């Protein structure tokens, strides 16, 4: 069984017992999170696509950790003009494990 779920404006394909990284969630480590924006649900018998959401379907997951991704360097330069700007960024994320996909 799999589902396409919208988390923080992005779409993820999830399966039970799968771990994935999503944008930082406002939940503590160990908390269960419920995602109700399920766009599509499928299994061996067929696939149900929502318009835009599948009614009554939800994905239950558990937050495993909060962390920050690898550093991204942003460097701007204009030659011969003595213009250089260096900036860095680390995107925060949450690691979750999908526990169940519930379909009515």
Buried (B, 14 or more C-beta within 10 A) or exposed (E): EBBBBBBEEEEBEBEBEBEBBBEBBEBEEEEEBEBEBBBBBBEEEEEBEBEEBBEEBBBBBBBBEBEEEEEEEEEEEEEEEEEEEEEEEEEEBBBBBBBEBBBE
